[in-house]
Amino acid sequence: MNGRVRPYNKWLEWELAEHPLPASNSLQLALVERIARTGELAAQQELFRDVERIARNAGLGAVVDGWEPDVAFLRGTG
């Protein structure tokens, strides 16, 4: 999204801090830090819901839909 290459997992926290996504930036970074510390599933699902909203607003809904049947689990609704 936004012409970016997907970062390697070890660079994700840096990528979000240096080049934030267009919404909820501090929330996203806090969630990434929490996930890195605890691996908490609920935090991962919260982050997915936020990123899914951004992706769909950017016209990338078909990409998200391509992850079915796992999308409900990723959202925390299934």
HTML snippet that shows the backbone in 3Dmol.js (N, CA, C, O; Angstrom):
<script src="https://3Dmol.org/build/3Dmol-min.js"></script>
<div id="view" style="width:600px;height:400px;position:relative"></div>
<script>
const pdb = `
ATOM      1  N   MET A   1       0.846  -1.165   0.000  1.00  0.00           N
ATOM      2  CA  MET A   1       0.000   0.000   0.000  1.00  0.00           C
ATOM      3  C   MET A   1       0.898   1.236   0.000  1.00  0.00           C
ATOM      4  O   MET A   1       1.988   1.215   0.572  1.00  0.00           O
ATOM      5  N   ASN A   2       0.456   2.274  -0.620  1.00  0.00           N
ATOM      6  CA  ASN A   2       1.220   3.528  -0.714  1.00  0.00           C
ATOM      7  C   ASN A   2       2.572   3.321  -1.380  1.00  0.00           C
ATOM      8  O   ASN A   2       3.527   4.040  -1.083  1.00  0.00           O
ATOM      9  N   GLY A   3       2.663   2.330  -2.291  1.00  0.00           N
ATOM     10  CA  GLY A   3       3.906   2.096  -3.011  1.00  0.00           C
ATOM     11  C   GLY A   3       4.998   1.470  -2.173  1.00  0.00           C
ATOM     12  O   GLY A   3       6.176   1.576  -2.515  1.00  0.00           O
ATOM     13  N   ARG A   4       4.634   0.826  -1.092  1.00  0.00           N
ATOM     14  CA  ARG A   4       5.627   0.243  -0.182  1.00  0.00           C
ATOM     15  C   ARG A   4       5.836  -1.237  -0.452  1.00  0.00           C
ATOM     16  O   ARG A   4       4.940  -1.947  -0.910  1.00  0.00           O
ATOM     17  N   VAL A   5       7.031  -1.669  -0.156  1.00  0.00           N
ATOM     18  CA  VAL A   5       7.345  -3.094  -0.143  1.00  0.00           C
ATOM     19  C   VAL A   5       7.020  -3.601   1.250  1.00  0.00           C
ATOM     20  O   VAL A   5       7.282  -2.911   2.235  1.00  0.00           O
ATOM     21  N   ARG A   6       6.455  -4.792   1.346  1.00  0.00           N
ATOM     22  CA  ARG A   6       6.144  -5.357   2.664  1.00  0.00           C
ATOM     23  C   ARG A   6       7.437  -5.517   3.463  1.00  0.00           C
ATOM     24  O   ARG A   6       8.383  -6.138   2.979  1.00  0.00           O
ATOM     25  N   PRO A   7       7.492  -4.959   4.695  1.00  0.00           N
ATOM     26  CA  PRO A   7       8.728  -5.072   5.478  1.00  0.00           C
ATOM     27  C   PRO A   7       8.880  -6.464   6.082  1.00  0.00           C
ATOM     28  O   PRO A   7       7.895  -7.141   6.377  1.00  0.00           O
ATOM     29  N   TYR A   8      10.114  -6.869   6.257  1.00  0.00           N
ATOM     30  CA  TYR A   8      10.371  -8.084   7.020  1.00  0.00           C
ATOM     31  C   TYR A   8       9.872  -7.857   8.440  1.00  0.00           C
ATOM     32  O   TYR A   8       9.886  -6.727   8.928  1.00  0.00           O
ATOM     33  N   ASN A   9       9.434  -8.914   9.102  1.00  0.00           N
ATOM     34  CA  ASN A   9       8.852  -8.775  10.435  1.00  0.00           C
ATOM     35  C   ASN A   9       9.766  -8.035  11.400  1.00  0.00           C
ATOM     36  O   ASN A   9       9.290  -7.258  12.228  1.00  0.00           O
ATOM     37  N   LYS A  10      11.074  -8.262  11.305  1.00  0.00           N
ATOM     38  CA  LYS A  10      11.981  -7.609  12.253  1.00  0.00           C
ATOM     39  C   LYS A  10      12.056  -6.101  12.029  1.00  0.00           C
ATOM     40  O   LYS A  10      12.542  -5.379  12.899  1.00  0.00           O
ATOM     41  N   TRP A  11      11.586  -5.608  10.880  1.00  0.00           N
ATOM     42  CA  TRP A  11      11.608  -4.183  10.581  1.00  0.00           C
ATOM     43  C   TRP A  11      10.239  -3.532  10.713  1.00  0.00           C
ATOM     44  O   TRP A  11      10.121  -2.324  10.511  1.00  0.00           O
ATOM     45  N   LEU A  12       9.216  -4.283  11.040  1.00  0.00           N
ATOM     46  CA  LEU A  12       7.859  -3.742  11.061  1.00  0.00           C
ATOM     47  C   LEU A  12       7.707  -2.600  12.044  1.00  0.00           C
ATOM     48  O   LEU A  12       7.133  -1.568  11.699  1.00  0.00           O
ATOM     49  N   GLU A  13       8.203  -2.757  13.255  1.00  0.00           N
ATOM     50  CA  GLU A  13       8.062  -1.700  14.262  1.00  0.00           C
ATOM     51  C   GLU A  13       8.754  -0.416  13.785  1.00  0.00           C
ATOM     52  O   GLU A  13       8.200   0.675  13.918  1.00  0.00           O
ATOM     53  N   TRP A  14       9.957  -0.549  13.232  1.00  0.00           N
ATOM     54  CA  TRP A  14      10.674   0.616  12.709  1.00  0.00           C
ATOM     55  C   TRP A  14       9.901   1.243  11.556  1.00  0.00           C
ATOM     56  O   TRP A  14       9.761   2.465  11.503  1.00  0.00           O
ATOM     57  N   GLU A  15       9.401   0.432  10.639  1.00  0.00           N
ATOM     58  CA  GLU A  15       8.654   0.926   9.479  1.00  0.00           C
ATOM     59  C   GLU A  15       7.447   1.748   9.921  1.00  0.00           C
ATOM     60  O   GLU A  15       7.206   2.832   9.390  1.00  0.00           O
ATOM     61  N   LEU A  16       6.688   1.239  10.887  1.00  0.00           N
ATOM     62  CA  LEU A  16       5.508   1.971  11.358  1.00  0.00           C
ATOM     63  C   LEU A  16       5.884   3.261  12.088  1.00  0.00           C
ATOM     64  O   LEU A  16       5.173   4.261  11.991  1.00  0.00           O
ATOM     65  N   ALA A  17       7.002   3.238  12.820  1.00  0.00           N
ATOM     66  CA  ALA A  17       7.432   4.440  13.534  1.00  0.00           C
ATOM     67  C   ALA A  17       7.944   5.511  12.574  1.00  0.00           C
ATOM     68  O   ALA A  17       7.647   6.694  12.741  1.00  0.00           O
ATOM     69  N   GLU A  18       8.708   5.095  11.576  1.00  0.00           N
ATOM     70  CA  GLU A  18       9.324   6.046  10.652  1.00  0.00           C
ATOM     71  C   GLU A  18       8.408   6.452   9.496  1.00  0.00           C
ATOM     72  O   GLU A  18       8.500   7.571   8.992  1.00  0.00           O
ATOM     73  N   HIS A  19       7.539   5.556   9.084  1.00  0.00           N
ATOM     74  CA  HIS A  19       6.647   5.798   7.943  1.00  0.00           C
ATOM     75  C   HIS A  19       5.247   5.307   8.299  1.00  0.00           C
ATOM     76  O   HIS A  19       4.797   4.291   7.769  1.00  0.00           O
ATOM     77  N   PRO A  20       4.554   6.015   9.188  1.00  0.00           N
ATOM     78  CA  PRO A  20       3.262   5.539   9.690  1.00  0.00           C
ATOM     79  C   PRO A  20       2.212   5.410   8.590  1.00  0.00           C
ATOM     80  O   PRO A  20       2.251   6.105   7.575  1.00  0.00           O
ATOM     81  N   LEU A  21       1.291   4.513   8.823  1.00  0.00           N
ATOM     82  CA  LEU A  21       0.141   4.385   7.946  1.00  0.00           C
ATOM     83  C   LEU A  21      -0.755   5.604   8.138  1.00  0.00           C
ATOM     84  O   LEU A  21      -0.622   6.309   9.138  1.00  0.00           O
ATOM     85  N   PRO A  22      -1.663   5.864   7.200  1.00  0.00           N
ATOM     86  CA  PRO A  22      -2.411   7.118   7.240  1.00  0.00           C
ATOM     87  C   PRO A  22      -3.476   7.252   8.324  1.00  0.00           C
ATOM     88  O   PRO A  22      -4.221   8.231   8.295  1.00  0.00           O
ATOM     89  N   ALA A  23      -3.592   6.340   9.267  1.00  0.00           N
ATOM     90  CA  ALA A  23      -4.594   6.474  10.327  1.00  0.00           C
ATOM     91  C   ALA A  23      -4.134   5.707  11.565  1.00  0.00           C
ATOM     92  O   ALA A  23      -3.420   4.710  11.454  1.00  0.00           O
ATOM     93  N   SER A  24      -4.542   6.171  12.732  1.00  0.00           N
ATOM     94  CA  SER A  24      -4.315   5.454  13.998  1.00  0.00           C
ATOM     95  C   SER A  24      -2.850   5.122  14.249  1.00  0.00           C
ATOM     96  O   SER A  24      -2.553   4.059  14.794  1.00  0.00           O
ATOM     97  N   ASN A  25      -1.935   5.993  13.870  1.00  0.00           N
ATOM     98  CA  ASN A  25      -0.518   5.658  13.931  1.00  0.00           C
ATOM     99  C   ASN A  25      -0.031   5.273  15.319  1.00  0.00           C
ATOM    100  O   ASN A  25       0.633   4.247  15.472  1.00  0.00           O
ATOM    101  N   SER A  26      -0.346   6.071  16.333  1.00  0.00           N
ATOM    102  CA  SER A  26       0.130   5.742  17.674  1.00  0.00           C
ATOM    103  C   SER A  26      -0.533   4.472  18.184  1.00  0.00           C
ATOM    104  O   SER A  26       0.090   3.690  18.902  1.00  0.00           O
ATOM    105  N   LEU A  27      -1.799   4.262  17.816  1.00  0.00           N
ATOM    106  CA  LEU A  27      -2.485   3.032  18.197  1.00  0.00           C
ATOM    107  C   LEU A  27      -1.814   1.823  17.559  1.00  0.00           C
ATOM    108  O   LEU A  27      -1.591   0.811  18.225  1.00  0.00           O
ATOM    109  N   GLN A  28      -1.496   1.922  16.290  1.00  0.00           N
ATOM    110  CA  GLN A  28      -0.857   0.805  15.600  1.00  0.00           C
ATOM    111  C   GLN A  28       0.490   0.474  16.217  1.00  0.00           C
ATOM    112  O   GLN A  28       0.781  -0.698  16.455  1.00  0.00           O
ATOM    113  N   LEU A  29       1.316   1.473  16.480  1.00  0.00           N
ATOM    114  CA  LEU A  29       2.621   1.229  17.069  1.00  0.00           C
ATOM    115  C   LEU A  29       2.487   0.618  18.455  1.00  0.00           C
ATOM    116  O   LEU A  29       3.232  -0.299  18.801  1.00  0.00           O
ATOM    117  N   ALA A  30       1.547   1.113  19.251  1.00  0.00           N
ATOM    118  CA  ALA A  30       1.327   0.549  20.585  1.00  0.00           C
ATOM    119  C   ALA A  30       0.898  -0.911  20.487  1.00  0.00           C
ATOM    120  O   ALA A  30       1.330  -1.745  21.282  1.00  0.00           O
ATOM    121  N   LEU A  31       0.047  -1.216  19.508  1.00  0.00           N
ATOM    122  CA  LEU A  31      -0.380  -2.601  19.331  1.00  0.00           C
ATOM    123  C   LEU A  31       0.778  -3.490  18.894  1.00  0.00           C
ATOM    124  O   LEU A  31       0.921  -4.606  19.392  1.00  0.00           O
ATOM    125  N   VAL A  32       1.601  -3.011  17.975  1.00  0.00           N
ATOM    126  CA  VAL A  32       2.765  -3.795  17.526  1.00  0.00           C
ATOM    127  C   VAL A  32       3.690  -4.059  18.699  1.00  0.00           C
ATOM    128  O   VAL A  32       4.189  -5.174  18.853  1.00  0.00           O
ATOM    129  N   GLU A  33       3.927  -3.048  19.531  1.00  0.00           N
ATOM    130  CA  GLU A  33       4.783  -3.235  20.701  1.00  0.00           C
ATOM    131  C   GLU A  33       4.175  -4.251  21.657  1.00  0.00           C
ATOM    132  O   GLU A  33       4.887  -5.103  22.189  1.00  0.00           O
ATOM    133  N   ARG A  34       2.877  -4.172  21.879  1.00  0.00           N
ATOM    134  CA  ARG A  34       2.190  -5.124  22.769  1.00  0.00           C
ATOM    135  C   ARG A  34       2.267  -6.534  22.203  1.00  0.00           C
ATOM    136  O   ARG A  34       2.519  -7.489  22.937  1.00  0.00           O
ATOM    137  N   ILE A  35       2.053  -6.662  20.919  1.00  0.00           N
ATOM    138  CA  ILE A  35       2.116  -7.980  20.276  1.00  0.00           C
ATOM    139  C   ILE A  35       3.532  -8.545  20.378  1.00  0.00           C
ATOM    140  O   ILE A  35       3.709  -9.731  20.656  1.00  0.00           O
ATOM    141  N   ALA A  36       4.534  -7.705  20.156  1.00  0.00           N
ATOM    142  CA  ALA A  36       5.922  -8.159  20.245  1.00  0.00           C
ATOM    143  C   ALA A  36       6.258  -8.643  21.648  1.00  0.00           C
ATOM    144  O   ALA A  36       6.998  -9.612  21.815  1.00  0.00           O
ATOM    145  N   ARG A  37       5.709  -7.962  22.664  1.00  0.00           N
ATOM    146  CA  ARG A  37       5.967  -8.335  24.057  1.00  0.00           C
ATOM    147  C   ARG A  37       5.212  -9.576  24.479  1.00  0.00           C
ATOM    148  O   ARG A  37       5.767 -10.446  25.151  1.00  0.00           O
ATOM    149  N   THR A  38       3.937  -9.667  24.088  1.00  0.00           N
ATOM    150  CA  THR A  38       3.067 -10.685  24.677  1.00  0.00           C
ATOM    151  C   THR A  38       2.547 -11.726  23.697  1.00  0.00           C
ATOM    152  O   THR A  38       2.173 -12.827  24.099  1.00  0.00           O
ATOM    153  N   GLY A  39       2.520 -11.378  22.394  1.00  0.00           N
ATOM    154  CA  GLY A  39       1.912 -12.282  21.409  1.00  0.00           C
ATOM    155  C   GLY A  39       0.402 -12.358  21.539  1.00  0.00           C
ATOM    156  O   GLY A  39      -0.227 -13.255  20.978  1.00  0.00           O
ATOM    157  N   GLU A  40      -0.178 -11.433  22.268  1.00  0.00           N
ATOM    158  CA  GLU A  40      -1.609 -11.459  22.593  1.00  0.00           C
ATOM    159  C   GLU A  40      -2.487 -11.495  21.330  1.00  0.00           C
ATOM    160  O   GLU A  40      -2.421 -10.607  20.480  1.00  0.00           O
ATOM    161  N   LEU A  41      -3.298 -12.536  21.240  1.00  0.00           N
ATOM    162  CA  LEU A  41      -4.164 -12.715  20.077  1.00  0.00           C
ATOM    163  C   LEU A  41      -5.149 -11.563  19.912  1.00  0.00           C
ATOM    164  O   LEU A  41      -5.359 -11.094  18.793  1.00  0.00           O
ATOM    165  N   ALA A  42      -5.754 -11.100  20.991  1.00  0.00           N
ATOM    166  CA  ALA A  42      -6.729 -10.010  20.886  1.00  0.00           C
ATOM    167  C   ALA A  42      -6.084  -8.748  20.305  1.00  0.00           C
ATOM    168  O   ALA A  42      -6.721  -8.030  19.535  1.00  0.00           O
ATOM    169  N   ALA A  43      -4.836  -8.476  20.664  1.00  0.00           N
ATOM    170  CA  ALA A  43      -4.134  -7.312  20.115  1.00  0.00           C
ATOM    171  C   ALA A  43      -3.854  -7.505  18.629  1.00  0.00           C
ATOM    172  O   ALA A  43      -3.952  -6.556  17.851  1.00  0.00           O
ATOM    173  N   GLN A  44      -3.508  -8.724  18.231  1.00  0.00           N
ATOM    174  CA  GLN A  44      -3.280  -9.007  16.817  1.00  0.00           C
ATOM    175  C   GLN A  44      -4.560  -8.806  16.013  1.00  0.00           C
ATOM    176  O   GLN A  44      -4.532  -8.258  14.911  1.00  0.00           O
ATOM    177  N   GLN A  45      -5.669  -9.251  16.567  1.00  0.00           N
ATOM    178  CA  GLN A  45      -6.952  -9.105  15.880  1.00  0.00           C
ATOM    179  C   GLN A  45      -7.368  -7.633  15.802  1.00  0.00           C
ATOM    180  O   GLN A  45      -7.919  -7.197  14.792  1.00  0.00           O
ATOM    181  N   GLU A  46      -7.109  -6.878  16.853  1.00  0.00           N
ATOM    182  CA  GLU A  46      -7.421  -5.445  16.838  1.00  0.00           C
ATOM    183  C   GLU A  46      -6.600  -4.737  15.758  1.00  0.00           C
ATOM    184  O   GLU A  46      -7.130  -3.908  15.017  1.00  0.00           O
ATOM    185  N   LEU A  47      -5.316  -5.061  15.671  1.00  0.00           N
ATOM    186  CA  LEU A  47      -4.463  -4.472  14.647  1.00  0.00           C
ATOM    187  C   LEU A  47      -4.944  -4.857  13.251  1.00  0.00           C
ATOM    188  O   LEU A  47      -4.967  -4.021  12.349  1.00  0.00           O
ATOM    189  N   PHE A  48      -5.330  -6.124  13.072  1.00  0.00           N
ATOM    190  CA  PHE A  48      -5.839  -6.545  11.764  1.00  0.00           C
ATOM    191  C   PHE A  48      -7.065  -5.741  11.375  1.00  0.00           C
ATOM    192  O   PHE A  48      -7.170  -5.286  10.236  1.00  0.00           O
ATOM    193  N   ARG A  49      -8.002  -5.557  12.312  1.00  0.00           N
ATOM    194  CA  ARG A  49      -9.220  -4.804  11.988  1.00  0.00           C
ATOM    195  C   ARG A  49      -8.886  -3.380  11.537  1.00  0.00           C
ATOM    196  O   ARG A  49      -9.499  -2.862  10.603  1.00  0.00           O
ATOM    197  N   ASP A  50      -7.925  -2.758  12.195  1.00  0.00           N
ATOM    198  CA  ASP A  50      -7.525  -1.405  11.830  1.00  0.00           C
ATOM    199  C   ASP A  50      -6.879  -1.388  10.441  1.00  0.00           C
ATOM    200  O   ASP A  50      -7.212  -0.545   9.608  1.00  0.00           O
ATOM    201  N   VAL A  51      -5.968  -2.308  10.200  1.00  0.00           N
ATOM    202  CA  VAL A  51      -5.290  -2.372   8.907  1.00  0.00           C
ATOM    203  C   VAL A  51      -6.273  -2.782   7.807  1.00  0.00           C
ATOM    204  O   VAL A  51      -6.175  -2.291   6.682  1.00  0.00           O
ATOM    205  N   GLU A  52      -7.208  -3.665   8.116  1.00  0.00           N
ATOM    206  CA  GLU A  52      -8.220  -4.052   7.124  1.00  0.00           C
ATOM    207  C   GLU A  52      -9.037  -2.836   6.688  1.00  0.00           C
ATOM    208  O   GLU A  52      -9.295  -2.650   5.498  1.00  0.00           O
ATOM    209  N   ARG A  53      -9.439  -2.019   7.645  1.00  0.00           N
ATOM    210  CA  ARG A  53     -10.216  -0.809   7.322  1.00  0.00           C
ATOM    211  C   ARG A  53      -9.420   0.097   6.385  1.00  0.00           C
ATOM    212  O   ARG A  53      -9.957   0.605   5.402  1.00  0.00           O
ATOM    213  N   ILE A  54      -8.142   0.295   6.691  1.00  0.00           N
ATOM    214  CA  ILE A  54      -7.286   1.140   5.856  1.00  0.00           C
ATOM    215  C   ILE A  54      -7.152   0.536   4.461  1.00  0.00           C
ATOM    216  O   ILE A  54      -7.238   1.248   3.461  1.00  0.00           O
ATOM    217  N   ALA A  55      -6.941  -0.782   4.399  1.00  0.00           N
ATOM    218  CA  ALA A  55      -6.792  -1.457   3.101  1.00  0.00           C
ATOM    219  C   ALA A  55      -8.063  -1.333   2.271  1.00  0.00           C
ATOM    220  O   ALA A  55      -7.996  -1.034   1.079  1.00  0.00           O
ATOM    221  N   ARG A  56      -9.205  -1.555   2.879  1.00  0.00           N
ATOM    222  CA  ARG A  56     -10.471  -1.460   2.139  1.00  0.00           C
ATOM    223  C   ARG A  56     -10.718  -0.026   1.665  1.00  0.00           C
ATOM    224  O   ARG A  56     -11.186   0.185   0.546  1.00  0.00           O
ATOM    225  N   ASN A  57     -10.408   0.956   2.510  1.00  0.00           N
ATOM    226  CA  ASN A  57     -10.569   2.353   2.109  1.00  0.00           C
ATOM    227  C   ASN A  57      -9.631   2.725   0.960  1.00  0.00           C
ATOM    228  O   ASN A  57      -9.905   3.662   0.210  1.00  0.00           O
ATOM    229  N   ALA A  58      -8.530   1.994   0.825  1.00  0.00           N
ATOM    230  CA  ALA A  58      -7.565   2.243  -0.250  1.00  0.00           C
ATOM    231  C   ALA A  58      -7.894   1.429  -1.501  1.00  0.00           C
ATOM    232  O   ALA A  58      -7.117   1.421  -2.455  1.00  0.00           O
ATOM    233  N   GLY A  59      -9.050   0.741  -1.503  1.00  0.00           N
ATOM    234  CA  GLY A  59      -9.443  -0.032  -2.667  1.00  0.00           C
ATOM    235  C   GLY A  59      -8.816  -1.418  -2.743  1.00  0.00           C
ATOM    236  O   GLY A  59      -8.776  -2.027  -3.812  1.00  0.00           O
ATOM    237  N   LEU A  60      -8.329  -1.913  -1.615  1.00  0.00           N
ATOM    238  CA  LEU A  60      -7.662  -3.211  -1.587  1.00  0.00           C
ATOM    239  C   LEU A  60      -8.510  -4.292  -0.920  1.00  0.00           C
ATOM    240  O   LEU A  60      -7.978  -5.273  -0.403  1.00  0.00           O
ATOM    241  N   GLY A  61      -9.825  -4.109  -0.934  1.00  0.00           N
ATOM    242  CA  GLY A  61     -10.722  -5.088  -0.325  1.00  0.00           C
ATOM    243  C   GLY A  61     -10.595  -6.476  -0.933  1.00  0.00           C
ATOM    244  O   GLY A  61     -10.717  -7.474  -0.222  1.00  0.00           O
ATOM    245  N   ALA A  62     -10.354  -6.557  -2.233  1.00  0.00           N
ATOM    246  CA  ALA A  62     -10.216  -7.863  -2.888  1.00  0.00           C
ATOM    247  C   ALA A  62      -9.014  -8.629  -2.356  1.00  0.00           C
ATOM    248  O   ALA A  62      -9.043  -9.857  -2.278  1.00  0.00           O
ATOM    249  N   VAL A  63      -7.960  -7.913  -1.993  1.00  0.00           N
ATOM    250  CA  VAL A  63      -6.784  -8.577  -1.413  1.00  0.00           C
ATOM    251  C   VAL A  63      -7.171  -9.204  -0.078  1.00  0.00           C
ATOM    252  O   VAL A  63      -6.854 -10.365   0.183  1.00  0.00           O
ATOM    253  N   VAL A  64      -7.855  -8.435   0.763  1.00  0.00           N
ATOM    254  CA  VAL A  64      -8.295  -8.947   2.067  1.00  0.00           C
ATOM    255  C   VAL A  64      -9.253 -10.122   1.864  1.00  0.00           C
ATOM    256  O   VAL A  64      -9.132 -11.146   2.536  1.00  0.00           O
ATOM    257  N   ASP A  65     -10.198  -9.975   0.946  1.00  0.00           N
ATOM    258  CA  ASP A  65     -11.154 -11.053   0.683  1.00  0.00           C
ATOM    259  C   ASP A  65     -10.461 -12.317   0.197  1.00  0.00           C
ATOM    260  O   ASP A  65     -10.975 -13.418   0.395  1.00  0.00           O
ATOM    261  N   GLY A  66      -9.303 -12.174  -0.434  1.00  0.00           N
ATOM    262  CA  GLY A  66      -8.540 -13.332  -0.902  1.00  0.00           C
ATOM    263  C   GLY A  66      -7.971 -14.173   0.229  1.00  0.00           C
ATOM    264  O   GLY A  66      -7.498 -15.285  -0.005  1.00  0.00           O
ATOM    265  N   TRP A  67      -8.010 -13.660   1.443  1.00  0.00           N
ATOM    266  CA  TRP A  67      -7.513 -14.409   2.600  1.00  0.00           C
ATOM    267  C   TRP A  67      -8.587 -15.279   3.235  1.00  0.00           C
ATOM    268  O   TRP A  67      -8.335 -15.933   4.246  1.00  0.00           O
ATOM    269  N   GLU A  68      -9.790 -15.293   2.649  1.00  0.00           N
ATOM    270  CA  GLU A  68     -10.851 -16.175   3.154  1.00  0.00           C
ATOM    271  C   GLU A  68     -10.379 -17.618   3.036  1.00  0.00           C
ATOM    272  O   GLU A  68      -9.643 -17.940   2.104  1.00  0.00           O
ATOM    273  N   PRO A  69     -10.771 -18.480   3.935  1.00  0.00           N
ATOM    274  CA  PRO A  69     -11.767 -18.341   4.987  1.00  0.00           C
ATOM    275  C   PRO A  69     -11.219 -17.816   6.315  1.00  0.00           C
ATOM    276  O   PRO A  69     -11.896 -17.925   7.337  1.00  0.00           O
ATOM    277  N   ASP A  70     -10.030 -17.260   6.324  1.00  0.00           N
ATOM    278  CA  ASP A  70      -9.377 -16.874   7.576  1.00  0.00           C
ATOM    279  C   ASP A  70      -9.708 -15.468   8.066  1.00  0.00           C
ATOM    280  O   ASP A  70      -9.334 -15.105   9.181  1.00  0.00           O
ATOM    281  N   VAL A  71     -10.403 -14.669   7.252  1.00  0.00           N
ATOM    282  CA  VAL A  71     -10.627 -13.267   7.611  1.00  0.00           C
ATOM    283  C   VAL A  71     -11.424 -13.130   8.906  1.00  0.00           C
ATOM    284  O   VAL A  71     -11.096 -12.282   9.736  1.00  0.00           O
ATOM    285  N   ALA A  72     -12.450 -13.936   9.096  1.00  0.00           N
ATOM    286  CA  ALA A  72     -13.247 -13.843  10.336  1.00  0.00           C
ATOM    287  C   ALA A  72     -12.366 -14.112  11.554  1.00  0.00           C
ATOM    288  O   ALA A  72     -12.478 -13.415  12.563  1.00  0.00           O
ATOM    289  N   PHE A  73     -11.496 -15.111  11.471  1.00  0.00           N
ATOM    290  CA  PHE A  73     -10.581 -15.401  12.589  1.00  0.00           C
ATOM    291  C   PHE A  73      -9.616 -14.232  12.805  1.00  0.00           C
ATOM    292  O   PHE A  73      -9.372 -13.825  13.941  1.00  0.00           O
ATOM    293  N   LEU A  74      -9.071 -13.696  11.713  1.00  0.00           N
ATOM    294  CA  LEU A  74      -8.141 -12.577  11.833  1.00  0.00           C
ATOM    295  C   LEU A  74      -8.808 -11.369  12.476  1.00  0.00           C
ATOM    296  O   LEU A  74      -8.165 -10.632  13.223  1.00  0.00           O
ATOM    297  N   ARG A  75     -10.079 -11.162  12.196  1.00  0.00           N
ATOM    298  CA  ARG A  75     -10.828 -10.053  12.803  1.00  0.00           C
ATOM    299  C   ARG A  75     -11.160 -10.337  14.270  1.00  0.00           C
ATOM    300  O   ARG A  75     -11.352  -9.416  15.063  1.00  0.00           O
ATOM    301  N   GLY A  76     -11.225 -11.614  14.615  1.00  0.00           N
ATOM    302  CA  GLY A  76     -11.656 -11.992  15.964  1.00  0.00           C
ATOM    303  C   GLY A  76     -13.149 -12.195  16.044  1.00  0.00           C
ATOM    304  O   GLY A  76     -13.730 -12.133  17.127  1.00  0.00           O
ATOM    305  N   THR A  77     -13.789 -12.440  14.889  1.00  0.00           N
ATOM    306  CA  THR A  77     -15.244 -12.599  14.858  1.00  0.00           C
ATOM    307  C   THR A  77     -15.659 -14.008  14.482  1.00  0.00           C
ATOM    308  O   THR A  77     -16.853 -14.287  14.370  1.00  0.00           O
ATOM    309  N   GLY A  78     -14.714 -14.889  14.288  1.00  0.00           N
ATOM    310  CA  GLY A  78     -15.106 -16.231  13.852  1.00  0.00           C
ATOM    311  C   GLY A  78     -14.334 -17.336  14.477  1.00  0.00           C
ATOM    312  O   GLY A  78     -14.580 -18.505  14.182  1.00  0.00           O
TER     313      GLY A  78
END
`;
const viewer = $3Dmol.createViewer("view");
viewer.addModel(pdb, "pdb");
viewer.setStyle({}, {cartoon: {color: "spectrum"}});
viewer.zoomTo();
viewer.render();
</script>
